[in-house]
Amino acid sequence: MKRELYWIANYQDGSQLKQYENNRENKYYDIDRDNLVRFDLLDYETNKAVYSYWVREGEQLIYRRRTLRPVIVTEQRPIQVIYIVGYKKKTMTNAGVKEDIVLNYIYQDGSVALDGERNNLELFDFEK
């Protein structure tokens, strides 16, 4: 089963920023990262969360939506959408500052792959 997902940013005061509201689309960079406590991906059809990321102290949210289009789209080679949700965290070690990037790849069939950075994902300035 293929799903289309949308996000909701949940804040400390109980308010939310939805990707789509009031006939407009809020952008990923509109998220107030200083007050973010949870980032949810929801299924368009059911409006139920299929993935939630709880922000911990020192973590910086990373989100991407990637569309993979084969040169020739067929039943065996369909267009695929992958949602990437994770975080970047800097920690101080005896050797200096260590930066970790943890990413989850959420596929349309509902499967999730936990991994580190792939394909040299470039961070936006507000993610650094």
C-alpha positions as CSV (number, residue, x, y, z in Angstrom):
1,M,0.0,0.0,0.0
2,K,1.4,3.4,-1.0
3,R,0.8,6.3,1.3
4,E,1.1,10.0,0.9
5,L,2.2,11.7,4.1
6,Y,2.1,15.2,5.6
7,W,3.8,16.6,8.7
8,I,2.7,18.4,11.8
9,A,5.1,20.2,14.2
10,N,4.0,20.0,17.8
11,Y,5.2,22.7,20.3
12,Q,5.8,22.9,24.0
13,D,2.7,25.1,24.6
14,G,0.4,22.5,22.9
15,S,0.1,24.4,19.6
16,Q,0.8,22.9,16.2
17,L,2.0,24.0,12.8
18,K,0.5,21.8,10.1
19,Q,2.1,21.5,6.7
20,Y,-1.3,22.3,5.2
21,E,-3.8,24.6,6.9
22,N,-6.0,27.5,5.9
23,N,-5.7,26.6,2.1
24,R,-1.9,27.2,2.2
25,E,1.2,25.2,2.6
26,N,3.6,25.9,5.5
27,K,7.2,25.3,4.7
28,Y,9.6,23.1,6.6
29,Y,11.7,26.2,7.5
30,D,8.6,27.8,9.1
31,I,9.0,25.3,12.0
32,D,9.9,27.0,15.3
33,R,12.8,24.7,16.3
34,D,13.3,26.4,19.7
35,N,9.9,25.2,20.9
36,L,9.5,21.9,18.9
37,V,8.8,18.8,21.0
38,R,7.5,16.4,18.4
39,F,7.4,16.1,14.6
40,D,4.7,13.7,13.2
41,L,4.2,12.3,9.7
42,L,0.5,11.5,9.1
43,D,-1.3,9.5,6.4
44,Y,-3.5,11.7,4.2
45,E,-6.3,9.2,4.1
46,T,-6.5,8.2,7.7
47,N,-5.0,11.3,9.4
48,K,-3.2,9.0,11.7
49,A,0.5,9.3,12.6
50,V,2.7,6.7,10.9
51,Y,5.9,8.1,12.3
52,S,6.7,10.4,15.3
53,Y,10.0,11.9,16.2
54,W,10.4,13.3,19.8
55,V,13.0,16.0,20.0
56,R,15.5,15.6,22.8
57,E,17.8,18.2,24.2
58,G,20.6,19.2,21.8
59,E,19.0,17.6,18.8
60,Q,18.2,19.5,15.6
61,L,15.4,18.2,13.3
62,I,16.2,17.1,9.8
63,Y,13.3,16.4,7.3
64,R,13.3,15.8,3.6
65,R,10.8,14.4,1.1
66,R,12.5,12.7,-1.9
67,T,10.8,11.6,-5.1
68,L,12.7,8.9,-7.1
69,R,11.6,8.9,-10.7
70,P,12.9,6.2,-13.1
71,V,13.6,7.2,-16.7
72,I,10.7,5.0,-17.8
73,V,7.9,4.5,-15.2
74,T,6.4,1.0,-15.3
75,E,4.6,-1.2,-12.8
76,Q,7.9,-2.8,-11.9
77,R,9.7,0.5,-11.7
78,P,7.1,3.0,-10.2
79,I,7.8,6.5,-8.9
80,Q,8.8,6.2,-5.2
81,V,8.5,8.8,-2.5
82,I,10.8,8.5,0.6
83,Y,10.4,10.6,3.7
84,I,13.5,11.3,5.6
85,V,13.2,12.3,9.3
86,G,16.0,12.5,11.8
87,Y,18.3,14.7,13.7
88,K,21.7,16.2,14.0
89,K,23.4,16.4,17.5
90,K,26.7,17.8,18.6
91,T,28.3,16.3,21.7
92,M,31.5,17.3,23.4
93,T,34.0,14.5,23.8
94,N,37.6,14.3,25.0
95,A,38.7,14.6,21.4
96,G,36.5,17.7,20.8
97,V,33.1,18.2,19.3
98,K,31.5,15.2,17.7
99,E,28.6,15.6,15.3
100,D,26.2,12.7,14.7
101,I,23.5,12.6,12.1
102,V,20.7,9.9,12.5
103,L,18.2,9.5,9.8
104,N,15.1,7.4,9.3
105,Y,13.9,6.6,5.8
106,I,10.1,6.1,5.8
107,Y,8.9,4.4,2.7
108,Q,5.4,4.5,1.2
109,D,4.7,0.9,2.1
110,G,5.2,1.8,5.8
111,S,8.6,0.3,6.2
112,V,11.3,2.3,8.0
113,A,15.1,2.1,7.7
114,L,17.3,3.6,10.4
115,D,20.6,4.8,9.1
116,G,23.2,7.5,9.2
117,E,23.7,10.1,6.6
118,R,23.5,8.8,3.0
119,N,24.3,10.5,-0.3
120,N,26.0,13.4,1.3
121,L,22.8,15.0,2.5
122,E,23.4,18.7,2.7
123,L,22.0,20.5,5.7
124,F,20.1,23.8,5.4
125,D,21.6,26.7,7.3
126,F,18.9,26.5,9.9
127,E,19.7,22.8,10.6
128,K,23.4,23.5,11.4
